[in-house]
Amino acid sequence: MNYSFWFVVGSQFLYGPEVLETVAARAQEMADELSKTLPFPLVYKVTAKTNKEIADVVKQANYDDSCAGIITWCHTFSPSKMWINGFANLQKPYCHFATQYNQSIPNEEIDMDFMNLNQAAHGDREHGFIAARLRLPRKVIAGYWKDEAVQKRIGSWMKAAAGVAVSKGLKVMRFGDNMREVAVTEGDKVEVQTKLGWQVNTWAVGDLVKVMNEVSEAEIDALMDTYKASYDIDTDKIDHIRYQAREEIAIKRMMDAEGCKAFSNTFQDLYGMEQLPGLASQHLMAQGYGYGGEGDWKVAAMTAIMKAMGEGGNGCSLFMEDYTYNLEPGKEYSLGAHMLEVCPCCAAGKPRIETHHLGIGMNEKDPARLVFEGKEGDAIVVSLIDMGGRLRLICQDIHCVKPILPMPNLPVARVMWQAEPSLTTGVECWITAGGAHHTVLSYDVTAEQMKDWANMLDIEFVHITKDTTVESLEHDLFLSDLAWKLK
């Protein structure tokens, strides 16, 4: 979907037609100029002067799938009562851009005519009140519209809003249930569809095997050429790689037929399959699909959404799991990996296709998988959990590093990182908040974007930063529990 955002400017008839013509011309100019730098087009729709104009443009936005959100600005004074009907029905993300057309006050030109035309400092306050009065989720961004830093903030918000649009239409394909007796991968699918829009349903592994059997050798040959071009092959077991290609083609075919952008599976249900999909899942994630291991449909969906929020609509976000720690003083790190399925978007070098024995699951053949080290850089890890009656999104700031050990006998993709505020305090905070062992690790999406995303969808957001302490987090969680119970 090629998303756009609608620019709705507030005014009123009081100032006369000449002023309104100037407002409309400036709004069009601003939308055109901003569209050159923003990640999505900003489309000027209307200078709204009446209740009906506002209600009508909101109604149109609600039912236009290509509209991912509304950005408003009040060039002049726009009486806020006429925004009530529209805002009461708004179903799209909303950003209030508090700006003005001119950067500076013109000393010689300023007179009452100038003041009547340039009332953003006046109009945006009136406009802001009604959103506060209606308790409307919103993003307020203030600053001069030509400033690069301001434009970056708008662009960041746009990507979060695009994540909401992806979420609202997301379908997740589950092959089998979640891993037996695991709590955190459970969840209320009705609540999730109500709040986030996800459609989460199960397809039989036997149906997947049937589609796998229909895949032609020519199709496998073509995908093998892609593998050879993208990765180094470090195994003689080419038939094992070809089997992964067969799995990938079949999974993709089933997802595309059903309009799904994410999937989950479990090593406990491989009925009729020779290998747990490893390379297959990794290469599908590289194409923008979300994935969750052990039946974790929540992390599968979040991976797809955060990929869509990243650079170019398929950013560096990946399914991840905390595996083990290095607790040596001064070298405290988390080692993240999974049995097979880590997306190669984070690879520091060219990934290798290897085959190795996997003792978990009924694998008749050694599963082929991509092996690599993750790249360095600032990142976040995110976990969506079901608290019973509400959803909580937990986000932690991390810094990924080059692994401090070569680990030559660990045949999986892996990422090593320093957690904020420190490894042990970070672990205590994560566990206190209820964070899952599966996460989405992202180099592209920021904590602010995830906060915006959570606010747009009206779910709880918890952020673990360099300044977080266990005591402050416990206090915040206590107050949050009270607040959310009153909602």
C-alpha positions as CSV (number, residue, x, y, z in Angstrom):
1,M,0.0,0.0,0.0
2,N,1.3,3.5,-1.0
3,Y,0.3,5.5,2.1
4,S,-0.2,9.3,2.2
5,F,-1.1,11.8,5.0
6,W,-3.7,14.4,4.8
7,F,-3.0,18.1,5.7
8,V,-6.0,19.8,7.1
9,V,-5.6,23.5,8.0
10,G,-8.0,25.3,10.3
11,S,-9.4,28.8,9.8
12,Q,-12.8,30.6,9.8
13,F,-14.8,33.0,7.6
14,L,-14.1,36.0,10.0
15,Y,-11.0,37.1,8.1
16,G,-12.6,37.4,4.6
17,P,-11.9,35.6,1.3
18,E,-8.5,37.2,0.6
19,V,-7.0,35.8,3.8
20,L,-8.6,32.4,3.2
21,E,-7.1,32.3,-0.3
22,T,-3.7,33.1,1.2
23,V,-4.0,30.4,3.8
24,A,-5.0,27.8,1.2
25,A,-2.1,28.8,-1.1
26,R,0.4,28.6,1.8
27,A,-1.0,25.3,2.9
28,Q,-0.6,23.9,-0.6
29,E,3.0,25.2,-0.8
30,M,3.9,23.7,2.6
31,A,2.4,20.3,1.7
32,D,4.3,20.3,-1.6
33,E,7.6,21.3,-0.1
34,L,7.3,18.9,2.9
35,S,6.5,16.0,0.6
36,K,10.0,16.3,-0.9
37,T,11.6,15.3,2.4
38,L,9.1,13.3,4.3
39,P,8.9,9.5,3.9
40,F,5.3,9.7,2.7
41,P,3.4,12.4,0.6
42,L,1.6,15.1,2.6
43,V,-1.6,15.9,0.7
44,Y,-3.3,19.3,1.3
45,K,-7.0,18.6,1.6
46,V,-8.9,21.6,2.9
47,T,-8.8,24.9,4.8
48,A,-11.6,23.9,7.1
49,K,-13.9,26.7,8.2
50,T,-17.0,24.8,9.3
51,N,-18.1,21.9,11.4
52,K,-19.3,20.1,8.3
53,E,-16.0,20.6,6.4
54,I,-14.1,19.0,9.2
55,A,-16.6,16.2,9.8
56,D,-16.6,15.4,6.1
57,V,-12.8,15.3,5.7
58,V,-12.5,13.0,8.7
59,K,-15.2,10.7,7.4
60,Q,-13.3,10.5,4.0
61,A,-10.0,9.8,5.8
62,N,-11.5,7.1,7.9
63,Y,-12.7,5.2,4.8
64,D,-9.7,5.8,2.6
65,D,-7.2,2.9,3.1
66,S,-4.4,4.9,1.6
67,C,-4.7,7.6,4.2
68,A,-2.5,6.7,7.1
69,G,-3.1,9.7,9.2
70,I,-4.1,13.4,9.5
71,I,-1.8,16.3,10.2
72,T,-3.6,19.5,11.3
73,W,-2.4,23.1,11.6
74,C,-4.3,26.3,12.4
75,H,-2.8,29.1,10.4
76,T,-5.4,31.5,11.8
77,F,-7.8,31.2,14.7
78,S,-10.1,28.2,14.2
79,P,-12.9,28.0,16.8
80,S,-12.5,24.5,18.4
81,K,-16.1,23.7,18.9
82,M,-16.4,23.1,15.1
83,W,-13.7,20.4,15.4
84,I,-15.7,18.3,17.9
85,N,-17.9,16.2,15.5
86,G,-14.9,15.4,13.3
87,F,-12.5,14.5,16.1
88,A,-15.2,12.5,17.9
89,N,-15.3,10.2,14.9
90,L,-11.6,10.2,13.9
91,Q,-10.2,6.7,13.5
92,K,-6.8,7.6,12.0
93,P,-3.6,8.7,13.7
94,Y,-3.5,12.4,14.3
95,C,-0.6,14.8,14.6
96,H,-1.1,18.5,15.6
97,F,1.7,20.4,13.8
98,A,2.1,23.7,15.7
99,T,4.1,25.8,13.2
100,Q,3.8,29.1,11.3
101,Y,4.4,30.1,7.7
102,N,7.0,32.8,8.5
103,Q,10.1,32.0,10.5
104,S,10.6,35.4,12.0
105,I,8.5,38.4,13.0
106,P,9.0,41.1,10.3
107,N,9.8,44.3,12.1
108,E,8.8,46.7,9.4
109,E,5.9,44.8,7.9
110,I,4.0,43.7,11.1
111,D,0.7,45.5,11.4
112,M,-2.8,44.4,12.3
113,D,-3.4,42.9,8.8
114,F,-0.3,40.7,9.4
115,M,-1.5,39.8,12.8
116,N,-4.9,38.7,11.5
117,L,-3.3,36.5,8.9
118,N,-0.6,35.0,11.0
119,Q,-2.3,33.7,14.1
120,A,-0.8,30.2,14.5
121,A,0.4,30.9,18.0
122,H,-3.2,31.9,18.8
123,G,-5.0,29.3,16.7
124,D,-3.0,26.3,17.6
125,R,-3.7,26.8,21.3
126,E,-7.4,26.9,20.7
127,H,-7.1,23.9,18.5
128,G,-5.0,22.0,21.0
129,F,-7.6,22.5,23.8
130,I,-10.3,20.5,22.1
131,A,-8.1,17.5,21.5
132,A,-7.1,17.6,25.2
133,R,-10.7,18.0,26.2
134,L,-11.7,15.0,24.1
135,R,-8.8,12.9,25.5
136,L,-7.8,12.3,21.9
137,P,-4.6,10.4,21.3
138,R,-2.3,12.7,19.3
139,K,1.3,13.8,18.6
140,V,2.1,17.5,19.1
141,I,5.1,18.7,17.1
142,A,6.1,22.3,17.4
143,G,8.7,24.2,15.3
144,Y,9.3,26.0,12.0
145,W,8.1,23.8,9.1
146,K,11.3,24.2,7.1
147,D,13.6,23.1,9.9
148,E,15.3,19.7,9.2
149,A,14.9,18.5,12.8
150,V,11.2,19.3,12.7
151,Q,10.7,17.5,9.4
152,K,12.5,14.4,10.8
153,R,10.2,14.3,13.8
154,I,7.2,14.5,11.4
155,G,8.7,11.7,9.3
156,S,9.3,9.6,12.3
157,W,5.7,10.0,13.4
158,M,4.5,9.1,9.9
159,K,6.4,5.8,10.0
160,A,4.7,5.0,13.3
161,A,1.4,5.8,11.8
162,A,2.2,3.6,8.8
163,G,2.9,0.9,11.3
164,V,-0.7,1.4,12.7
165,A,-2.1,1.1,9.1
166,V,-0.1,-2.2,8.6
167,S,-1.3,-3.4,12.0
168,K,-5.0,-2.7,11.2
169,G,-4.9,-4.9,8.1
170,L,-2.4,-7.6,9.4
171,K,-3.2,-11.3,9.0
172,V,-1.0,-13.9,10.8
173,M,-0.8,-17.5,9.6
174,R,-0.1,-20.0,12.4
175,F,1.2,-23.5,11.6
176,G,0.4,-25.4,14.7
177,D,-0.2,-24.1,18.2
178,N,2.3,-22.4,20.5
179,M,4.9,-24.5,22.3
180,R,3.3,-26.6,25.0
181,E,3.0,-25.2,28.5
182,V,4.5,-21.8,27.6
183,A,2.6,-18.9,29.1
184,V,3.9,-15.7,27.4
185,T,3.2,-16.8,23.8
186,E,-0.5,-17.2,24.8
187,G,-2.8,-14.3,24.4
188,D,-6.4,-13.1,23.7
189,K,-6.8,-13.0,20.0
190,V,-10.1,-11.3,20.2
191,E,-8.6,-8.5,22.3
192,V,-5.7,-8.2,19.9
193,Q,-8.0,-8.0,16.8
194,T,-10.2,-5.4,18.6
195,K,-7.3,-3.2,19.7
196,L,-4.6,-3.8,17.0
197,G,-6.6,-5.2,14.0
198,W,-4.7,-8.5,13.8
199,Q,-6.4,-11.5,12.3
200,V,-4.7,-14.5,13.8
201,N,-5.7,-18.0,12.6
202,T,-4.3,-21.5,12.2
203,W,-3.6,-23.5,9.1
204,A,-2.7,-27.2,9.4
205,V,0.9,-28.3,8.9
206,G,-0.5,-31.1,6.7
207,D,-1.8,-28.4,4.4
208,L,1.6,-26.8,4.2
209,V,3.2,-30.2,3.4
210,K,0.6,-30.7,0.6
211,V,1.6,-27.3,-0.9
212,M,5.3,-28.2,-0.5
213,N,4.7,-31.4,-2.6
214,E,3.3,-29.2,-5.4
215,V,6.4,-27.0,-5.7
216,S,8.3,-27.7,-8.9
217,E,12.0,-28.4,-9.3
218,A,12.2,-25.3,-11.6
219,E,10.9,-23.1,-8.8
220,I,13.5,-24.5,-6.4
221,D,16.2,-23.9,-9.0
222,A,15.2,-20.3,-9.3
223,L,15.3,-19.8,-5.5
224,M,18.6,-21.6,-5.2
225,D,20.0,-19.0,-7.7
226,T,18.8,-16.3,-5.3
227,Y,20.4,-18.0,-2.3
228,K,23.7,-18.3,-4.2
229,A,23.7,-14.7,-5.1
230,S,22.8,-13.5,-1.6
231,Y,24.8,-15.9,0.7
232,D,27.9,-18.0,0.8
233,I,27.2,-21.7,0.7
234,D,29.3,-23.6,3.2
235,T,27.9,-27.1,3.1
236,D,27.9,-30.1,0.7
237,K,24.4,-31.0,1.6
238,I,22.7,-29.2,-1.2
239,D,19.6,-31.3,-1.0
240,H,19.0,-30.0,2.5
241,I,19.2,-26.4,1.2
242,R,16.8,-27.3,-1.7
243,Y,14.4,-28.7,0.9
244,Q,14.5,-25.3,2.7
245,A,13.7,-23.7,-0.6
246,R,10.7,-25.9,-1.1
247,E,9.5,-24.9,2.4
248,E,10.0,-21.2,1.7
249,I,8.1,-21.3,-1.6
250,A,5.2,-23.2,0.0
251,I,5.0,-20.9,3.0
252,K,5.1,-17.8,0.9
253,R,2.5,-19.2,-1.5
254,M,0.1,-19.9,1.3
255,M,0.6,-16.6,3.0
256,D,0.2,-14.6,-0.2
257,A,-2.9,-16.5,-1.1
258,E,-4.5,-15.6,2.3
259,G,-3.1,-12.0,2.4
260,C,-0.9,-12.8,5.4
261,K,2.3,-10.9,6.2
262,A,3.5,-12.9,9.2
263,F,3.6,-16.5,10.3
264,S,4.6,-18.7,13.2
265,N,5.4,-22.4,13.6
266,T,6.7,-24.8,16.3
267,F,9.3,-27.5,16.4
268,Q,6.7,-29.6,18.2
269,D,4.5,-29.8,15.1
270,L,6.5,-30.8,12.0
271,Y,4.0,-33.3,10.7
272,G,5.3,-34.7,7.4
273,M,8.3,-32.3,7.2
274,E,11.9,-33.3,7.1
275,Q,13.3,-30.1,8.6
276,L,12.2,-27.2,10.8
277,P,12.2,-24.2,8.4
278,G,15.4,-22.3,9.2
279,L,16.9,-20.8,6.0
280,A,13.3,-20.6,4.7
281,S,12.1,-18.5,7.6
282,Q,15.2,-16.3,7.5
283,H,14.9,-15.5,3.8
284,L,11.2,-14.8,4.2
285,M,11.9,-12.3,6.9
286,A,14.5,-10.7,4.7
287,Q,11.6,-10.0,2.3
288,G,9.6,-8.2,4.9
289,Y,7.5,-11.1,6.4
290,G,7.2,-11.4,10.1
291,Y,8.0,-14.6,12.0
292,G,7.6,-16.0,15.5
293,G,9.2,-19.2,16.7
294,E,7.5,-21.7,19.0
295,G,4.1,-20.5,17.9
296,D,4.6,-16.9,19.1
297,W,2.1,-15.1,16.9
298,K,2.5,-11.8,18.8
299,V,6.2,-11.4,18.0
300,A,5.5,-12.6,14.4
301,A,3.1,-9.7,14.0
302,M,5.3,-7.2,15.7
303,T,8.2,-8.2,13.5
304,A,6.2,-7.6,10.3
305,I,4.9,-4.2,11.6
306,M,8.3,-2.9,12.7
307,K,9.9,-4.0,9.4
308,A,7.2,-2.0,7.7
309,M,8.0,1.0,9.9
310,G,11.7,0.9,9.0
311,E,13.7,2.3,6.1
312,G,12.1,1.7,2.7
313,G,9.2,-0.2,4.2
314,N,11.4,-3.2,5.1
315,G,13.8,-2.0,7.7
316,C,16.3,-3.8,9.9
317,S,13.9,-5.4,12.5
318,L,14.2,-9.0,13.4
319,F,12.8,-11.9,15.5
320,M,15.2,-12.3,18.5
321,E,15.5,-14.3,21.7
322,D,17.7,-13.7,24.8
323,Y,19.7,-16.9,25.2
324,T,22.6,-16.4,27.6
325,Y,24.6,-13.8,29.5
326,N,28.3,-12.9,29.9
327,L,28.4,-11.8,33.5
328,E,32.2,-11.1,33.7
329,P,32.7,-7.7,35.4
330,G,33.2,-5.0,32.9
331,K,32.1,-7.3,30.1
332,E,28.4,-7.7,30.8
333,Y,26.5,-8.6,27.6
334,S,23.4,-10.4,26.4
335,L,23.8,-13.0,23.7
336,G,20.7,-13.2,21.5
337,A,20.0,-15.9,18.9
338,H,17.5,-18.6,18.1
339,M,17.7,-22.2,17.0
340,L,17.6,-21.2,13.3
341,E,15.5,-18.2,12.6
342,V,17.2,-14.8,12.8
343,C,16.8,-12.4,9.9
344,P,19.9,-11.6,7.9
345,C,19.1,-7.9,7.7
346,C,21.3,-7.4,10.7
347,A,24.3,-9.3,9.5
348,A,27.7,-7.6,9.8
349,G,29.0,-9.6,6.8
350,K,27.8,-11.9,4.2
351,P,25.8,-14.7,5.8
352,R,26.8,-18.4,5.3
353,I,24.4,-21.2,4.6
354,E,25.4,-24.1,6.8
355,T,23.8,-27.4,7.8
356,H,24.0,-28.8,11.3
357,H,22.2,-31.3,13.5
358,L,19.3,-29.9,15.5
359,G,18.3,-32.0,18.5
360,I,15.0,-30.2,19.0
361,G,12.1,-31.4,16.9
362,M,11.8,-34.4,14.7
363,N,14.3,-33.3,12.0
364,E,15.1,-36.1,9.5
365,K,17.7,-34.0,7.9
366,D,20.2,-31.5,9.4
367,P,18.4,-28.1,8.8
368,A,20.0,-25.6,6.6
369,R,20.3,-22.1,8.2
370,L,22.1,-18.8,7.8
371,V,25.0,-18.2,10.2
372,F,26.4,-14.8,10.9
373,E,27.3,-12.1,13.5
374,G,25.0,-9.2,14.0
375,K,26.2,-5.7,13.2
376,E,27.1,-3.0,15.8
377,G,24.9,-0.1,16.6
378,D,22.2,1.4,18.8
379,A,18.9,-0.5,18.8
380,I,15.8,-1.4,20.8
381,V,14.2,-4.7,21.8
382,V,10.4,-4.8,22.0
383,S,8.0,-7.2,23.6
384,L,4.2,-7.1,23.4
385,I,2.5,-9.0,26.3
386,D,-1.1,-9.7,27.3
387,M,-1.7,-8.6,30.8
388,G,-5.3,-9.9,30.9
389,G,-7.7,-7.1,30.0
390,R,-5.0,-5.0,28.4
391,L,-1.9,-5.1,26.3
392,R,1.5,-3.8,27.3
393,L,4.3,-2.9,25.0
394,I,7.8,-3.1,26.6
395,C,10.7,-1.4,25.0
396,Q,14.4,-1.4,26.1
397,D,17.3,0.6,24.7
398,I,20.3,-1.5,23.8
399,H,23.7,-1.1,22.1
400,C,24.7,-4.0,19.8
401,V,28.4,-4.8,19.7
402,K,30.7,-7.1,17.8
403,P,30.6,-10.4,19.8
404,I,33.5,-10.5,22.2
405,L,34.0,-14.3,21.5
406,P,34.2,-16.1,18.1
407,M,32.1,-19.0,19.3
408,P,33.2,-21.3,16.5
409,N,31.0,-24.2,17.6
410,L,27.8,-22.2,17.8
411,P,26.2,-22.7,14.3
412,V,23.5,-20.0,14.5
413,A,23.1,-16.4,13.7
414,R,23.7,-14.3,16.8
415,V,23.7,-10.7,18.1
416,M,25.4,-9.5,21.2
417,W,24.4,-6.3,23.1
418,Q,24.7,-4.1,26.1
419,A,21.4,-3.5,27.8
420,E,20.4,-0.2,29.4
421,P,20.8,0.9,32.1
422,S,23.1,-2.1,32.7
423,L,22.8,-5.8,32.1
424,T,21.6,-6.9,35.6
425,T,19.4,-3.8,36.2
426,G,18.0,-4.1,32.7
427,V,17.2,-7.8,33.3
428,E,15.5,-7.0,36.6
429,C,13.5,-4.3,35.0
430,W,12.5,-6.5,32.0
431,I,11.4,-9.3,34.3
432,T,9.6,-6.9,36.6
433,A,7.6,-5.5,33.6
434,G,6.8,-9.1,32.4
435,G,8.8,-8.9,29.2
436,A,8.9,-12.1,27.1
437,H,11.9,-14.1,26.0
438,H,11.0,-13.5,22.4
439,T,11.5,-9.9,21.2
440,V,11.7,-7.8,18.1
441,L,15.2,-6.3,17.9
442,S,15.3,-3.2,15.7
443,Y,18.2,-1.0,14.5
444,D,15.8,1.2,12.5
445,V,12.7,1.9,14.6
446,T,13.1,4.1,17.6
447,A,11.6,4.0,21.1
448,E,9.8,7.2,20.4
449,Q,8.2,5.6,17.3
450,M,7.1,2.6,19.3
451,K,5.6,5.0,22.0
452,D,3.8,6.8,19.3
453,W,2.5,3.5,17.8
454,A,1.3,2.4,21.3
455,N,-0.4,5.7,21.9
456,M,-2.2,5.6,18.5
457,L,-3.6,2.2,19.4
458,D,-4.3,3.0,23.0
459,I,-2.1,0.4,24.7
460,E,0.3,0.7,27.6
461,F,3.9,1.6,26.9
462,V,6.9,0.8,29.2
463,H,10.3,2.2,28.3
464,I,13.5,0.9,30.0
465,T,16.3,3.5,29.5
466,K,19.7,4.5,30.8
467,D,17.9,6.3,33.6
468,T,15.5,3.6,34.7
469,T,15.8,2.0,38.1
470,V,13.9,-1.0,39.4
471,E,12.3,1.2,42.1
472,S,11.1,3.9,39.6
473,L,9.8,1.2,37.2
474,E,7.9,-0.6,40.0
475,H,6.3,2.8,41.0
476,D,5.4,3.5,37.3
477,L,3.9,0.0,36.8
478,F,1.9,0.4,40.0
479,L,0.4,3.7,38.9
480,S,-0.1,2.3,35.4
481,D,-2.1,-0.6,36.7
482,L,-4.4,1.7,38.6
483,A,-4.8,4.0,35.6
484,W,-5.5,1.2,33.1
485,K,-8.0,-0.4,35.4
486,L,-10.0,2.8,35.4
487,K,-10.1,2.9,31.6
